Amino acid sequence: MGDGPLRHSDVAIVPIIDATKLELWKEDASVASTYILLAAEYFGIGACWIHMDGRNGQKKSSSEEIKDLLGIPNKYKILNCVSLGIKKRESKIKEIDYKQKIHKEKY
């Protein structure tokens, strides 16, 4: 299921979307999850996106197993979970010379 970070997380957030009301439910779930990840980084909390949609669980799809575990009704869709916890180490920002990356020619 790819749930390694979930097993060791302090908190998990599962954005759920009512797909009967939203045509672009995956995009909306992605935006919500991205804001959660950005907020976690702002507050110094470790965060990891764990993709569920289209993944196999142990007996059912990962999304179905999460729904069963949390008692989420079938009309809701799950794209991913966001695992939150204390960072083991602070990540370093890699310095990049952007002048080498900019090209003014055609592709």
C-alpha positions as CSV (number, residue, x, y, z in Angstrom):
1,M,0.0,0.0,0.0
2,G,3.0,2.3,0.3
3,D,1.9,3.3,3.8
4,G,5.4,3.4,5.4
5,P,5.3,7.0,6.5
6,L,1.8,6.5,7.9
7,R,3.0,3.8,10.3
8,H,5.4,6.2,11.9
9,S,3.5,9.5,11.6
10,D,2.1,11.4,14.6
11,V,-1.0,12.5,12.6
12,A,-2.5,11.6,9.3
13,I,-4.9,13.8,7.4
14,V,-7.2,12.2,4.8
15,P,-8.8,14.8,2.5
16,I,-12.1,13.4,1.3
17,I,-14.1,14.7,-1.6
18,D,-17.7,14.2,-2.5
19,A,-17.3,13.3,-6.2
20,T,-21.0,13.5,-6.8
21,K,-20.7,17.3,-6.4
22,L,-17.3,17.9,-8.1
23,E,-16.3,16.9,-11.6
24,L,-12.6,17.7,-10.9
25,W,-12.4,16.0,-7.5
26,K,-8.8,14.9,-8.0
27,E,-7.6,18.4,-8.7
28,D,-9.5,19.8,-5.7
29,A,-8.1,17.1,-3.4
30,S,-4.6,17.9,-4.8
31,V,-5.0,21.6,-4.0
32,A,-6.2,20.9,-0.5
33,S,-3.4,18.5,0.1
34,T,-0.8,20.9,-1.3
35,Y,-2.0,23.6,1.1
36,I,-1.7,21.1,4.0
37,L,1.9,20.3,2.9
38,L,2.8,24.0,2.6
39,A,1.3,24.8,6.0
40,A,3.2,21.9,7.6
41,E,6.5,23.2,6.2
42,Y,5.7,26.8,7.4
43,F,5.2,25.5,10.9
44,G,8.3,23.2,10.8
45,I,6.3,20.0,10.7
46,G,7.4,17.0,8.6
47,A,4.9,16.0,6.0
48,C,4.6,13.4,3.3
49,W,2.0,12.9,0.5
50,I,0.9,9.2,0.4
51,H,-0.9,8.5,-2.8
52,M,-4.0,6.2,-2.5
53,D,-6.1,6.5,-5.7
54,G,-5.4,3.6,-8.1
55,R,-3.1,1.8,-5.7
56,N,-3.6,-1.8,-4.4
57,G,-4.0,-2.4,-0.7
58,Q,-3.7,-5.8,1.0
59,K,-7.2,-7.0,0.1
60,K,-8.9,-4.1,-1.7
61,S,-7.7,-0.8,-3.3
62,S,-5.9,1.5,-0.9
63,S,-8.7,4.0,-1.0
64,E,-11.3,1.4,-0.1
65,E,-9.2,0.1,2.8
66,I,-8.8,3.6,4.2
67,K,-12.6,4.2,3.8
68,D,-13.3,0.9,5.7
69,L,-10.8,1.8,8.4
70,L,-12.2,5.3,9.0
71,G,-15.9,4.5,8.2
72,I,-16.0,6.9,5.3
73,P,-19.2,6.6,3.1
74,N,-18.7,5.3,-0.4
75,K,-19.8,8.5,-2.1
76,Y,-16.6,10.1,-1.0
77,K,-13.3,9.7,-2.9
78,I,-9.8,9.6,-1.5
79,L,-6.8,10.7,-3.6
80,N,-4.2,10.6,-0.8
81,C,-3.3,10.9,2.8
82,V,-0.9,13.4,4.3
83,S,1.3,12.0,7.0
84,L,2.5,14.6,9.6
85,G,5.3,14.3,12.2
86,I,8.4,15.7,13.8
87,K,11.3,16.1,11.3
88,K,14.3,13.9,12.1
89,R,16.6,16.5,10.5
90,E,16.2,19.8,8.8
91,S,16.5,19.7,5.0
92,K,19.1,21.9,3.4
93,I,18.2,24.0,0.4
94,K,20.4,23.2,-2.5
95,E,22.0,26.2,-4.1
96,I,21.3,26.2,-7.9
97,D,22.9,28.5,-10.5
98,Y,19.7,29.4,-12.4
99,K,21.7,31.3,-15.1
100,Q,22.9,28.0,-16.4
101,K,19.3,26.7,-16.5
102,I,17.8,29.5,-18.5
103,H,17.8,29.1,-22.3
104,K,16.6,31.8,-24.7
105,E,16.6,29.7,-27.8
106,K,13.7,27.7,-29.1
107,Y,13.1,24.3,-27.6
